[in-house]
């Protein structure tokens, strides 16, 4: 009888848009994982080599309407795995991720829960460490892991809660709110996320802008309007 890690039951879905700088490292982190049955790259119309890089790495590629929500929705629809792992193109799982995912899947009642990774920023500055602590607090206190922490979910649960909505922004918040605190659980592994947006937008300004966007979403402003502020 095959072990969980040998069953290739995991479909990894990665949305891309001009992601050629970060995508290779993410694909390399997934390479050789026995748990992974397929990698689907749902591209939103890249003008760079994102699709070619994905194809060269053996990923299935498809073109989807631009926007993380529509791309994740299309990628999930095309996936064949019993479990879905959604990852951003600039967030690579770190050492030990496959063992941690296998343990999560093998735990009793796992099909009724969704998992997310710990967050690490790819930057050596104290500001990056403060951001990591803020993310950990947000997950613990508010039960709001974001998409850059990945999301692991069994297909039946994904379908039961309605999957991703075709939103241009806040698609991750929308889904985890439907899942609810009791069905969210941390995975004992970390993803290392590109710090490019924080380095460019500021370690204080960028989180404050994200908080403003989240507040506007909770206040009922449509995500298409919030997306203009998010940039």
N, C-alpha and C positions, 0 to 999 in steps of 0.2 A: 504493500500500500504506500502511495506517495505521501510525503510530508506536505504540510501547508505551503512551505517555500517552493516545493517542486510542482505545484499545481498550476502555475501561471494564470492565476485567477484575477489579476489586477490589470485594469486599463488605466493608463496615465493620460490625462487630458491637459494639454498645454495651449493656452491662447497666445498668439504672437501678433505683433505689429512692429515691423522694423526692429527685430530683436536679434540681429546677427551678432552683436557684440556679447550678449549674455547667454544666448541659447546653447552654444556648444558646451559650456561648463555644466549646464543643467542636464543636458542629454548624456554627457560623460558620467555624471553622478548616478544615472539610472542604468548605464550600460552593464550588461552581465547579470542583472538582478533576476534570479530564477522565479521570483514571485510575479514579475511583470510579463503579462501575455502580449501586450501591445502598448505602443505610445502613439497617441493621436495629437497632431499639431493642427489646431484650428486657427488658420491665418485670416486676419482681417483686412488683407489687401496690402501686404508689405511691398515696398519698392526696393528693398535690399535683398540679400540672399537668404533670408530666413527659411523659405520653403525648400531651397536647395540644400541647406545645411540639415534640415530635418530629414529630407529624403535620403541624404548620404548616410545618416545615422540609422536608417532603417525604420524611421517613424512613418506612420500613415499621415498623409497631409490632406487637408481639405480647406477650401476657401469658404469663409462664413461672412455674414454681414459684420461690418466693423463695430467693435464694442465688446468688452469682456463678457457681458451677459449673453448676447447673441452667440458669441464664439463658443463659450462654455456650453451653452444649450445645444448647439449643433454638434460639438464634440461628444457630449454625453449621449446624444441620440445615435451617434455612429458607433459607440463603444460596445464591445461584446463581453466584457468581463463581468464577473459576479460582484466585484468591488471596483469602485471608481476612486481615483486619486487625482484631484485637481491641483495643478501647480502653476504658478506664474513662471514665465520664461526666464526671469532674472532671479529666481529663488531656487538654489540647488540644495537637495537633501545632503546632510553631512553624514560622516561615517557612522555606521550602526543603524541607519534608517530602515533598512530592509528587515533586520531582526526585530526592531521595535514594531514595525507594521505587521509582521507575521504574528507577533505576540498579541497585538491588538485584535487582529482578526480571529485568532484562536481562542480568545477569552469568552467565557459564557455570556450570552446575550449581546454579543458584538454587533449582530445584524440590526439591533435596535438603537445603536449609538453611532455618532459620527466623531471622527478624531481630527485633531489639528496638531501641528508641530510647534515646538518652541521657536522663538524668533531670535536670530542673530544678525546684526548689521555688519556688512563687509567694510569695516572701518575701524581703525585702532584708537580713535579719539574718545575721551571721556563722554562727549556728547552722544556718541553711539551707544555707550553703556547705559546712559540715562534713558535713551529711547527704548532700549531693550527692557529695562525695568518698567517703563510706562506700559509697554505692550503686555508684559506679564501681569501687571495690575489690572489692565483692561479686561484680559481674559478671565482672571480670577474673580474680579468684583462685578463685572458687567456681563460676563459670558458673551464677549464679542470678539472672537478671533477674526482677523481679516484674511482676505484671499492670499496675501503674501505669506501666510503661515501654512498654506496647503489645506486641503479638506479631503479626508478619507471617509467614504460612505458606501454602504452596501447598496446595490441597485434597488432592491425592494423598498428600502427606506427613502432613497432619493426619489423614487417614483411616488411614494406615498405622500411626501410633503410637497410634491409638485415641481421638484427640480429647480434649476436656475430660471429666473425670469429674464426676458430679453431687455434688460435695462442697460443704459449706457454707463451707469455708475451705481454704486451701492448694491450691486447684485450679490455680493458676498454677505453684506449685512442683512439683506432681505431674506436670504436662505437660512442663515444661522438663527435669525429671529423666529422663523417658522419651525426650526428644529427645537429651539428652546434649551434652556440651561441643562435640564435633566438628561437630554440626549447628546450633549457635547462633552467630550473627554479629551484631555491632552494625550498625545503620543509621546513616548519616552525617547524622543530624538529631536533634532533641531534642523531647521533650514537656514542657510546663510543667504541673506537677501542683499542685492545690490544697494549701495548707499548713494547711488548717483543722484537721485531726486532730492535727497536731503542735503547732499553736498552742494547742489546747484541752488536749491530753494531755501536753504538755511535750516539748521537743526532746531531752531525755535519757531521760525515762521511756518515751516512746512507742517509740523504737527498742529500748530494753531489753526492753519487753514483746513487741515483734515478734520479737526474738531468742529470748526464752523460748518463744514459740509455735512458732518454727521448730525449736528444740531438742526440744520435746515431740513434734513431728511426726516428726522423725528417730528419736526414741526409740520410736515406734510407737503413741503415743496417738491414738485416732481423732479426726479433725478436728471431729466434732460436739461433742466435749468441749473441744477447744482453742478453739472458737468462743465459748464462754462467757467465757473469759479475755480473748480478743481484744476483745470488745464490739462 
